[in-house]
């Protein structure tokens, strides 16, 4: 979630609540200025089959003979959790990522392997399987029995030809596929023909108040993970920070991953924090703990054939000041006195993750890496952010090499600028995807147009056509002028109702009664039909997308209080398509036809001929000539490459024959031997999370010749 701006007044606060000063928060006027001109079903139970049939029938009805929609020149629809990706269209409508041992590997006994290399320290323990070598099949499709690592079982439901694979003697088998229209993991993804139908696993390893509200309700005054972990750590009577590890272990399970594959989806986007690798002095986050759960989850995705877009969601100092960046309030990445030093740490963490996921054991299941989630480019600066992206690209490809299959696609968020500043950026660069996050929820307006307008072709009122027009125009422009583009986040939030959706202590701007939208138990047929039509229009217009998010946890009331943001709940209750392919034709039926993607893309974009060093970037120096609110690099605190490099630990296990299984060493490129950034001896560094300390550091903090 993005934090509200100074136009908001908290409805509640406490002396302990680190909400930050109003001067650090963007007003809605600022946000508007910075926003973008942006097999069969024979094994299914009767209830599930009837639900799927009903959904398909409803969508067919909705697409039949729709009249031309009437558009009022309404307030701009905008973005939901971080700033809104808006789109200025005609008139003033502002349109806004383990085998963690696949669970079948419950069959394995844990055995510690030494994965560390010289001059590296290993971080994180391997997942510990609990059920040694159960006897059973190693693959199965719809109706097959799956045995999980705790010994419990469930019947796999997948009517779309998907099948799971879990071989206890070959745990990195990549032959699974989630459905008949998606290539197995061991076959190449083709952006010219394949579409991403994905969901985010938000709130799992990077907590957000609206996704896990009960945790935040337990600790009044907690507004972000910084404040939550500080309060939890002091609460030893209730388990302290072990509560977070319990959350990592239980919030998303193998059954969730199986359900995602069974829903016709083929990717997940997995947000992860930098503190999965390490923390530095003064940072309260639960360090070096989540990684073993991250690789376990990636293993589940491998088992069911789901590709992972791994997304680095947090950065030292915060890249946007939002609660999902780790700490709410300030931007201290590439901005302020410690902005360059924080960027040095970020580069190292991106390097460490790249080394892990580029290994042959992992690269098929993690073919995309979002290197920086939602940087606030208007605050950081366009030249500064683009310089960082070019440096990241050079570093990543120096590790992986050039060409298809060599390391991941690199995802770059557009920084709330829309596609225009990125037109022609890094021509010739190997497999770089532009990531945009279009949301309607955060327009700052009342969203007064109803979505519950009946169950026929007009279901959803003006909202489905707006989605077609807004996102159709946005992404056709991006794909034509930049190239590969995906919607890394979107939701069914046509308004901004939801417990803590706008952040703890802030009111929604919706003009109606949000109680109606915070409990879906009583939603009528018209409401569900409207949301279904709206979801279908979004899906078709975005083309390749990741819904935010798969699951919303219950509040202390025992219900989901942000139901518009839960794909899982929408499937269960009938307002999400049970097969995303059925959305084709939605926009044409609304008299809002879409511009096809300009395929085939140039071969270099997908790792073919011409892929290599980027063109026209010589002016984008690293480090940048200046850091906003800081100064030239020669006058700013920095780190030197003197520290031991951390290596992320792979799982360890034995097969049924007692032999150690190979999950890689954690480090792909043995030629990459540069040390990690570390403090300069004699320097007393300013607080890396406080940008008000301009000039308050020693000259010893600036590297001298030879350092």
Buried (B, 14 or more C-beta within 10 A) or exposed (E): BBBBBBBBEBEEBEEEBBBBEEEBBBBBEBBBEBBBBBBEBEBBEEEBBEBBEEBBEBBEBBBEEBEEBEBEEBBBBBBBBBBBBBBBBEEEBBBBBBBBBBBBBBBBBBEEBEBBBEEBEBBBBBBBBEBEBBEBEBBBBBBBEBBBBEEEEBEBBBBBBBBBBBBBBBBBBBBBBBBEBBBBBBEEBEBEEBBBBBBBBBBBBBBBBBBBBEBBBBBBBBBBBBBBBBBBBEEEEEEBBEBBBEBBEEBBBBBBBBBBBBBBBBBBBBBBBBBBBBBBEEBBBBBBBBBBBBBBBBBBBBBBBBBBBBBBBBBBBBBBBBBBBBBBBBBBBBBBBBBBBBBBBBBBBBBBBBBBBBBEBBBBBBBBBBBBBBBBBBBBBEBBBBBBBBBBBBBBBBBBEBBBEBBBBBBBBBBBBBBBBBEEBBBBBBBBBBBBBBBBBBBBBBBEBBBBBBBBBBBBBBBBBBBBBBBBBBBBBBBBBBBBBBBBBBBBBBBBBBBBBBBBBBEBBBEBEBEBBBBBEEBEEBBBBBBBBBBBBBBBBBBBBBBBBBBBBEBEEEBBBBBBBBBBBBBEBBBBBBBBBBBBBBBBBBEBEBEEBEEEBBEBBBBBEBBBEBBEBEEBEBBBEBBBBBBEBEBBBBBBBEBEBBBBBBBBBBBEEEEEBBBBBBBBBEEBEEBBBBBBEEBEBBBBBBBBBEEEBEEBBBBEEEE
